[in-house]
Amino acid sequence: MSLTPTVLWAQRKDTIFLTVEVAGVTEPKISFDSNNVHFEGKSANNHYKVDLELLHEIEPEKSKYTVGARNVEFLLEKKDTNAEFWGRLVKATGKVWYVKADWNKWKDEDEADEAEAFDTSNFGGMGGMGMGGMGMGGMGGMGGMGGMDFSNMNFGEGDDEEDSDDEAMPDLEGKKGDEEEEKKEEKPASS
């Protein structure tokens, strides 16, 4: 019996980025055409399989994938780059439990003009169904600290001053004991 892996997705105007969350994949069988993506592989004595019927067409000749130590990533080139963003990844309507938005890579359509392209350094220079870049490929998009000098910064060491958050908190109003006393006072006296 096959297990269905989680598939994360994000998009830009011209591409779809998929991440199939299966670590240490062996014997991968991966294929895609203009409307479908197929993944199959083994990991830790389990067999994983997922078939995705895409909402719109892609360019299979320009699309790529890479099998990494933690997951399998796909960079799918959209066929119609002038169309609106896809409303969902797959043709199936309703909730597809194993397909989720990749919020770490997600950009809304109105942010697309300022959005950076996906980091494709893991995919190497090979087109089509290439296995390029099996390594980490650097930390693309992770700009350095740009000459920031930490030597003069005080990170709370040797700080003798009291902060405003060091002050005692005032008592809360309406403690349980106070409520009982108020009820006693409100009762009319018996005559």
N, C-alpha and C positions, 0 to 999 in steps of 0.2 A: 504494500500500500504506500502511496506517495503522500508526502506532506506538502502543504502549500505554504511557500515562504511569504513574508511580508514584502510588498513592493512599494517603495517610496517614489514619488514623482514630483517634478517641478518643471516649469517651462519658461522659455523666453519667446520672443516673437518668431524666431526661426528654428528653435530646437526644443526637444523634450529630453529631460534627464531622468533616467530611471535607476534606482538602486534596489537590487534584489538582496535581501538580508539573509545570506547564508554564508557562514564563515568556513574557511578551509575547504572549498569546493574541490572535489576530485571528479574526474570523468565528466566534465561539463559538455552538454549538448545544447548548443545555442543556435537559433536561426531566427530570421525575421524577413518579412516581405512587406509589401506596401501597406498592409492592414493588420498584420499580426506579429507578435513577439512570442517566441517559445524559449523557455529555459528549463533545463533538466540537469540534475547533478546529484552527487553524493557528498555527505558530510557527516562525520561521526556516526557511521553505520546507519544513517537515515537517507532515504531517497526523497529528493525534493523535485517538484514539477509545478510549473505555472504556464498557462497559455493566456495571452492577452489579445483580445480583438479590439484594436484601437478605434477611437471615435472617428478620427480622420486619417488620411493617408500620410505616409512618410516616404522618404527617399532611401530605400535600402542600400543602394550603392554608396551613398554618402554617410550612412550611419555606422557607428562603431560600438564596440564593447571591450571591456577589459575584466579579467578575472583577478581579483585581489585576494589578499589573505583574509579579509573580513567580509567581503561582499563582491557582488558582480555589478558593474556599472555599465549603463548603456547611454550613449549620446545619439539620439535619433533626430535626424534632420527632417523638419516638416516639409511636405510637398508644397503646400500653399502658404508661403511666408507673408502674404498680404492679408490673410484671413484674420479674424479676431482670435483672441486666446481661446484655447479649448476649454469648455465648461467642465469637462471631466476627462479622464484618461481613456476609459473604455466605452464601447457602445452600449453595454448593459446599463439599463436605468436602475435606479435604486442603489442601495448601499452594497458595495462590493467589499466585504470585510477585510480582505488582505491588501487592498490598495489604499494608501494613505498619502496625504500631502507631505512633502519634505519641507517642513517649515524653515529649516536651515538654509535652503536654497531658493525658497519661494519668493517671487516678486509679483505683485499685482500688475495688471495690464497698464494702469495709469502710472506705474513706476518703471515701466519697461524701457523708456528712453534713457533714464539715468542708471539702469541696472547694468552691472557688469555681466559679461558673457560667462558661461559656466567654465570652470577650470578644467581644461582638457589635457593637462600635462600627463595624466595617467594613461591617456589613450595613445600616446606616441604619435608618429607621423603617418601611420598606416590608415588607409581608408577602408571602406567596406567592412568585412567581418574580421578585422585585424585583432590580434592579441597584444598589440603594442603596449609597452610601458608596464610591465608586470610589477615594477617597484612602486615606491611611494610617490615619486614624481615631484617631490618638494611640497611646500606648503603654499600653493598658489593662492593669491588673494590675501595673504597674511602679511601685509606690509610691516616693515620693522618699526622700531620705536623712534626712528629718525633723529638720532643724536641727542636724545633726552638724557640729561645728567641727573642720576639718582644719588650722587655722592652727598649733596647738601640737603636731601630730604629727610625729615624726621618721621619715622613710621611709628610714633608712640613710644619710642625708647627714651628713658630719662625724662619723662614728662611729669613735672611736679605740680603743674597747674590742675585745678579741678575743672572738669567739664560740666556743662549744664546738665548732662545726663547722669552725673554723679549725685545729684541732689535727691533727697528722700521724696518718695511719692506721697501726695496727700491721701488721707483716708477717703474711701469711697462713700458716697452718700447712700442712705437707705440700707444699712446693714440689716441682717435678719433679725437681730435683737431689737433694733429700732422699730421695725415694722410691727413686732408683737406689742411693744409699749404703746405705739400709736393706736392700735386696735383697742387696747384696754381703755385708753383715754376717750375714745369715740363712743364706747358703750354708754347708753343712758343709765343713770343710777336707778336702782329698783326702789320703789316706795312701798 
